[in-house]
Amino acid sequence: MRNKVLYILFLFIGITFYSFNSPFHKTAGMIAIVGETKFYAIVNKSAGLPEKELSIELLKKYLKGDITKWSNKSKVNLALMKSSSPLGKEIASAILNMTPIEYDKFYLSMVFQGKITAPKMFSNESDLQTYVSGLSGTIGVITAKEAEQNKGKLADVILIPIN
């Protein structure tokens, strides 16, 4: 009887812990929101991406390697936040519906299968933005706050709200 009580207690604690630590997903307007974080796709202008906004579904296809070429036939390069960073964890959860561990395993698997080139991983958003602006055909994800702070500073990028 004591074991059953302990099992139920641990189960309750686990469920409570998960529900308080799992992100709250919603979409508001044109921008993906997790909790209060809004995201923008940052894309090098050479990609020829005509969209003024980007659906989460289309972004997932780019980020998961389902789409490996832009409409102008150039290669899609990925610039992502490290899963160990708070933003990387949010992106993994909110956009890719993965845990940070699944996020890392997914990209390792895709690279080893030869389906994508290894994404360039970053610890901070400003380095990611600089990388995207300097490499043709690159896409990444940043927060709206970062996008607003640096709007117009990087000449070779397009900031696209994610809906």
C-alpha positions in Angstrom: 0.0 0.0 0.0 2.8 2.4 0.9 4.5 1.8 -2.5 1.2 2.7 -4.3 0.9 5.9 -2.3 4.5 6.9 -3.1 4.0 6.0 -6.8 0.9 8.2 -7.0 2.7 11.0 -5.1 5.7 10.9 -7.5 3.3 10.8 -10.5 1.4 13.8 -9.2 4.7 15.7 -8.6 6.0 14.8 -12.1 2.8 15.9 -13.8 2.7 19.2 -11.8 6.4 19.9 -12.6 5.9 19.2 -16.3 2.8 21.4 -16.6 4.5 24.4 -14.9 7.7 24.0 -17.0 6.2 23.3 -20.4 5.9 26.3 -22.7 2.6 27.8 -23.5 2.0 27.9 -27.2 -0.2 30.3 -29.0 -0.2 32.4 -32.1 -1.0 36.1 -32.2 -1.3 38.0 -35.4 1.7 37.3 -37.7 4.3 36.3 -35.1 4.8 33.0 -33.3 4.6 33.4 -29.5 5.8 31.0 -26.8 5.0 32.5 -23.5 5.8 36.1 -24.4 8.6 35.5 -26.9 7.8 36.5 -30.5 9.9 35.1 -33.3 11.1 36.3 -36.7 12.8 34.3 -39.5 16.0 36.0 -40.6 16.9 35.2 -44.2 19.7 36.3 -46.4 18.3 38.4 -49.3 20.0 36.2 -51.8 17.6 33.4 -51.0 15.0 35.2 -53.1 12.3 34.5 -50.5 9.3 36.7 -51.6 7.1 36.1 -48.5 6.2 39.0 -46.4 5.3 36.6 -43.6 6.2 32.9 -43.1 3.9 30.2 -41.7 5.3 28.0 -38.9 4.6 25.0 -41.2 6.8 26.4 -44.0 9.5 27.4 -41.6 9.5 23.9 -40.2 10.1 22.5 -43.7 13.1 24.7 -44.1 14.5 24.0 -40.6 13.8 20.2 -40.8 15.5 19.9 -44.2 12.3 19.0 -46.1 13.0 22.0 -48.4 16.7 22.1 -49.2 16.7 24.6 -52.1 15.3 28.1 -52.4 13.0 29.1 -55.3 16.1 30.4 -57.1 17.6 26.9 -56.8 20.3 28.0 -54.3 21.0 25.8 -51.2 19.2 26.5 -47.9 21.8 27.0 -45.2 20.7 26.8 -41.5 21.8 29.1 -38.7 20.3 28.0 -35.4 20.6 28.7 -31.7 22.3 26.1 -29.6 19.9 23.9 -27.7 21.7 24.7 -24.5 20.6 28.4 -24.8 17.3 29.5 -23.5 16.2 30.7 -26.9 17.4 27.4 -28.5 15.1 25.6 -26.1 12.2 27.8 -26.9 12.7 27.4 -30.7 13.0 23.7 -30.3 9.8 23.5 -28.4 7.6 26.2 -30.0 8.6 25.8 -33.7 9.9 22.3 -34.0 7.9 20.6 -31.2 11.0 19.0 -29.9 12.8 18.8 -26.6 16.4 20.2 -26.6 17.7 16.6 -26.7 15.5 15.7 -29.6 16.6 18.9 -31.4 20.3 17.9 -31.1 19.6 14.3 -32.1 17.4 15.3 -35.0 20.2 17.5 -36.6 22.9 14.9 -35.9 20.7 12.3 -37.6 20.0 14.4 -40.6 23.6 15.3 -41.1 24.8 11.7 -40.8 22.2 10.6 -43.3 23.4 13.2 -45.7 20.1 14.9 -45.9 21.3 18.3 -44.8 24.6 20.1 -44.2 25.4 20.7 -40.5 23.6 23.8 -39.3 25.8 26.5 -37.8 25.0 26.8 -34.1 25.1 30.0 -32.1 25.0 31.0 -28.4 23.7 34.5 -29.1 21.4 36.1 -31.6 23.7 38.9 -32.7 26.3 36.4 -33.9 23.5 34.4 -35.7 22.4 37.6 -37.5 25.9 38.5 -38.6 26.4 35.0 -40.0 23.0 35.1 -41.9 23.9 38.5 -43.4 27.2 37.2 -44.6 26.3 33.8 -46.1 24.1 33.5 -49.2 20.9 31.5 -48.8 20.9 31.3 -45.0 17.9 31.2 -42.7 17.6 31.4 -38.9 15.2 32.3 -36.1 15.5 35.3 -33.7 13.3 37.0 -31.2 11.2 40.0 -32.2 13.0 42.1 -29.6 16.4 41.4 -31.3 14.9 41.9 -34.8 13.6 45.3 -33.8 16.9 46.4 -32.1 18.9 45.5 -35.3 16.4 46.4 -38.0 18.2 48.2 -40.8 21.7 47.5 -39.3 22.3 44.4 -41.4 21.9 45.2 -45.1 21.8 41.7 -46.5 18.9 40.3 -44.5 15.1 40.2 -44.6 13.2 39.9 -41.3 10.0 37.9 -41.8 7.4 37.6 -39.0 6.3 34.0 -38.3 2.6 33.4 -38.2 
